[in-house]
Amino acid sequence: MTTTCLCNTGKLYDDCCGRWHSGRPAPTALALMRSRYTAFALEFGDYLLDTWHPDTRPETLDLDPDTEWTGLRIDATSDGKAWDTEGTVTFTASFTSPDGRGELREVSRFFFDDGRWYYYDGTY
């Protein structure tokens, strides 16, 4: 894909989240968080489930095709580097839906397990 990645890095999709969506493990919690945002925007449900920690992963995921994710802002990060075992990413994601415009603000926790990062849970 030759378009700019939806995660707001300014990079082309193939050089950004496309790498992680095609099977390479994200190297940091932040990279995984960005790739999960893009997966929500592109409705890649399988990727979202695959990158969700097995201890907290739902059996199914219902994505709303009427929700359009329109922007991502990273507000803060803590740990989550290649040498860490856990990390947090605080973000704000904007969207539009049939009900209007809105924002989702979350502090997401990530764990490094068996050679890859996983989303564990988040608080709003």
C-alpha positions as a Markdown table, in Angstrom:
| # | Residue | x | y | z |
|---|---|---|---|---|
| 1 | Met | 0.0 | 0.0 | 0.0 |
| 2 | Thr | 1.5 | 3.3 | -1.0 |
| 3 | Thr | -0.6 | 5.5 | 1.3 |
| 4 | Thr | 0.5 | 7.2 | 4.5 |
| 5 | Cys | -0.1 | 5.0 | 7.5 |
| 6 | Leu | -3.2 | 5.7 | 9.6 |
| 7 | Cys | -1.3 | 5.6 | 12.9 |
| 8 | Asn | 0.0 | 9.2 | 12.3 |
| 9 | Thr | 3.8 | 8.6 | 12.0 |
| 10 | Gly | 3.9 | 10.1 | 8.5 |
| 11 | Lys | 5.5 | 7.0 | 7.1 |
| 12 | Leu | 4.1 | 4.9 | 4.3 |
| 13 | Tyr | 1.8 | 2.0 | 5.5 |
| 14 | Asp | 4.2 | -0.7 | 4.1 |
| 15 | Asp | 7.1 | 0.9 | 6.0 |
| 16 | Cys | 5.1 | 1.3 | 9.2 |
| 17 | Cys | 2.2 | -0.8 | 10.5 |
| 18 | Gly | 2.0 | -2.9 | 7.3 |
| 19 | Arg | 5.1 | -4.8 | 8.5 |
| 20 | Trp | 3.5 | -5.9 | 11.7 |
| 21 | His | 0.1 | -6.6 | 10.0 |
| 22 | Ser | 2.0 | -9.0 | 7.5 |
| 23 | Gly | 3.4 | -11.1 | 10.3 |
| 24 | Arg | 6.6 | -9.5 | 11.8 |
| 25 | Pro | 6.3 | -9.0 | 15.5 |
| 26 | Ala | 6.2 | -5.3 | 16.6 |
| 27 | Pro | 9.5 | -4.5 | 18.4 |
| 28 | Thr | 8.0 | -2.2 | 21.1 |
| 29 | Ala | 4.8 | -1.7 | 22.9 |
| 30 | Leu | 4.3 | 1.7 | 21.1 |
| 31 | Ala | 4.7 | 0.0 | 17.7 |
| 32 | Leu | 2.2 | -2.6 | 18.7 |
| 33 | Met | -0.2 | 0.1 | 20.0 |
| 34 | Arg | 0.1 | 2.0 | 16.7 |
| 35 | Ser | -0.5 | -1.1 | 14.7 |
| 36 | Arg | -3.5 | -2.0 | 16.7 |
| 37 | Tyr | -5.0 | 1.4 | 16.1 |
| 38 | Thr | -4.5 | 1.0 | 12.4 |
| 39 | Ala | -5.9 | -2.5 | 12.6 |
| 40 | Phe | -9.1 | -1.1 | 14.2 |
| 41 | Ala | -9.3 | 1.5 | 11.4 |
| 42 | Leu | -8.8 | -1.1 | 8.7 |
| 43 | Glu | -11.1 | -3.7 | 10.5 |
| 44 | Phe | -8.3 | -6.3 | 10.8 |
| 45 | Gly | -10.1 | -8.3 | 13.6 |
| 46 | Asp | -7.8 | -11.3 | 13.3 |
| 47 | Tyr | -4.7 | -9.2 | 13.9 |
| 48 | Leu | -6.3 | -7.5 | 16.9 |
| 49 | Leu | -7.1 | -10.9 | 18.4 |
| 50 | Asp | -3.7 | -12.3 | 17.6 |
| 51 | Thr | -2.0 | -9.4 | 19.4 |
| 52 | Trp | -4.2 | -9.6 | 22.5 |
| 53 | His | -2.7 | -11.4 | 25.4 |
| 54 | Pro | -4.2 | -14.9 | 25.9 |
| 55 | Asp | -5.1 | -14.1 | 29.5 |
| 56 | Thr | -7.4 | -11.3 | 28.6 |
| 57 | Arg | -8.3 | -12.0 | 24.9 |
| 58 | Pro | -12.0 | -12.1 | 24.1 |
| 59 | Glu | -13.3 | -15.1 | 22.1 |
| 60 | Thr | -14.6 | -12.8 | 19.4 |
| 61 | Leu | -14.4 | -9.2 | 18.4 |
| 62 | Asp | -17.2 | -7.2 | 16.9 |
| 63 | Leu | -15.9 | -4.2 | 14.9 |
| 64 | Asp | -18.4 | -1.5 | 14.0 |
| 65 | Pro | -18.1 | -0.7 | 10.3 |
| 66 | Asp | -20.0 | 2.5 | 10.9 |
| 67 | Thr | -17.1 | 3.9 | 13.1 |
| 68 | Glu | -14.4 | 5.7 | 11.2 |
| 69 | Trp | -11.2 | 6.2 | 13.2 |
| 70 | Thr | -9.9 | 9.6 | 12.2 |
| 71 | Gly | -6.8 | 10.3 | 14.2 |
| 72 | Leu | -4.3 | 9.0 | 16.8 |
| 73 | Arg | -2.3 | 11.0 | 19.3 |
| 74 | Ile | 0.2 | 9.4 | 21.6 |
| 75 | Asp | 0.0 | 11.2 | 25.0 |
| 76 | Ala | 2.6 | 9.3 | 27.0 |
| 77 | Thr | 4.6 | 6.1 | 27.1 |
| 78 | Ser | 6.3 | 4.2 | 29.9 |
| 79 | Asp | 8.8 | 1.4 | 29.3 |
| 80 | Gly | 7.8 | -1.0 | 26.5 |
| 81 | Lys | 11.1 | -1.0 | 24.7 |
| 82 | Ala | 12.8 | -4.0 | 23.2 |
| 83 | Trp | 14.6 | -4.9 | 26.5 |
| 84 | Asp | 11.5 | -4.4 | 28.7 |
| 85 | Thr | 8.9 | -7.0 | 29.7 |
| 86 | Glu | 6.0 | -4.6 | 30.1 |
| 87 | Gly | 5.0 | -1.1 | 29.1 |
| 88 | Thr | 2.1 | 1.4 | 28.9 |
| 89 | Val | 1.0 | 3.7 | 26.2 |
| 90 | Thr | -1.5 | 6.5 | 26.8 |
| 91 | Phe | -3.3 | 7.6 | 23.7 |
| 92 | Thr | -6.3 | 9.5 | 22.4 |
| 93 | Ala | -8.0 | 8.2 | 19.3 |
| 94 | Ser | -10.6 | 10.3 | 17.5 |
| 95 | Phe | -13.5 | 8.9 | 15.5 |
| 96 | Thr | -16.8 | 9.6 | 13.8 |
| 97 | Ser | -19.9 | 7.4 | 14.0 |
| 98 | Pro | -23.5 | 7.8 | 13.2 |
| 99 | Asp | -23.8 | 9.4 | 16.7 |
| 100 | Gly | -21.3 | 12.1 | 15.8 |
| 101 | Arg | -17.6 | 12.7 | 16.6 |
| 102 | Gly | -15.8 | 11.5 | 19.7 |
| 103 | Glu | -12.5 | 10.6 | 21.3 |
| 104 | Leu | -11.3 | 7.5 | 23.1 |
| 105 | Arg | -8.6 | 8.1 | 25.7 |
| 106 | Glu | -6.9 | 5.0 | 27.1 |
| 107 | Val | -3.9 | 3.9 | 29.1 |
| 108 | Ser | -3.0 | 0.5 | 27.6 |
| 109 | Arg | -0.9 | -2.1 | 29.2 |
| 110 | Phe | 1.4 | -4.3 | 27.1 |
| 111 | Phe | 3.4 | -7.4 | 28.1 |
| 112 | Phe | 6.3 | -9.0 | 26.3 |
| 113 | Asp | 5.8 | -12.8 | 26.3 |
| 114 | Asp | 7.3 | -15.6 | 24.2 |
| 115 | Gly | 9.2 | -13.2 | 21.9 |
| 116 | Arg | 6.5 | -10.7 | 21.1 |
| 117 | Trp | 4.5 | -7.8 | 22.6 |
| 118 | Tyr | 0.8 | -8.3 | 23.4 |
| 119 | Tyr | -1.9 | -5.9 | 24.4 |
| 120 | Tyr | -3.1 | -6.9 | 27.9 |
| 121 | Asp | -5.8 | -4.4 | 28.9 |
| 122 | Gly | -6.6 | -0.7 | 29.2 |
| 123 | Thr | -8.2 | 1.8 | 31.5 |
| 124 | Tyr | -10.2 | 4.8 | 30.3 |
